[in-house]
């Protein structure tokens, strides 16, 4: 053992005594890692901004980047001669902002779910949020339940039903996974698989009784789309996302300690059951808000945390902000591709995220196979 290593192991504090400072080399290594993480965050933030500006120029009506920047700095000036500015502010900008917000929310949900379950395949859909939203949205489409609402509320019925369905199915999964000792992670996974299978069966029945037009609407909604986004939706989603994100950020250290095992985290003073329940509720709320207006956007909560974990490690204190930026980048880029691949028509954004996510998982599979040969 080297002299440095010997000093590192010998210089330990007595129980109840003062905490000794870290060795200088370890402090330097931690400082270097912190600087590298900050550079990564700044780089991703810059990429998100640049991609958002690029997305504003793309579409059936091409707009120069200079005109986009001028419009953003000068605001909207009414009049028939400012049609491009109206397109930017009323159609494209709310859509781009919504993609960034929902992408960040879904990616953070995936990072937290994988941390709580200690399972790299966990994602927000595991607890039934996405399937619950799809089920209640399909019920509204098949049975045309808008007739009993006042006319001003009829346009928001689909989004409201998706939001309520996401939360109700999530709460059902939580209830099935709850035991006398608290929320059991293994039961949570099993309950999620069972409820998702049940919801899939009901969805199949609804698809069987629906007419062709309604079936097409259900299929298109289930694949996700940001078409028709407006500033009211952006404000509602931003308000619904901000509070759960702040609470998850508050619990970042406790969630990181839980990665080493719930029992060990409890010995360190972490209120494991309370933090697990509140974190899962935040995940359910975040996902419900993110999908209620846009439909299901798959693979974001599954792929993004994997990529970020390769860059920064499993520590949620750095993984959460990195996942948020990477999720915003992924969904904004996917929506931009969805708009320009088959112009003037649009692809569902869920198809694009799936096309981006599947090759990544195949790459991970090949990496794991190579590693297994040397074990």
Buried (B, 14 or more C-beta within 10 A) or exposed (E): EEEEEEEBEEEEEEEEEEEEEEBEEEEEEEEEBEEEBEEBBEEBBEBBEEBBBBBBBBBEBEBEEEBBEEBBEEEEEEEEEBEBBBBBBEBBBBBBBBBBBBBBBBBBBBBBBBBBBBBEEBBBBBBBBBBBBBBBBBBBBBEEBBEEEEEEEEEBBBBBBBBBBBBBBBBBBBEBBBEEEBBBBEBBBBBBEEBBEBBEEEBEEBBEEBEEEBBEBBEBBBBBBBBEBEEEBBEBBBEBBBEBBEBBBEBBEBBBBBBEEBEEBBEEEBEBBEBBBBBBBBBBBBBBBBBBBBBBBBBBBBBBBBBBBEBBEBBBEBBBBBBBBBBBBBBBBBBBBBBBEEEEEBBBBBBBBBEBBEEBBEEBEEEEEEEEEEE
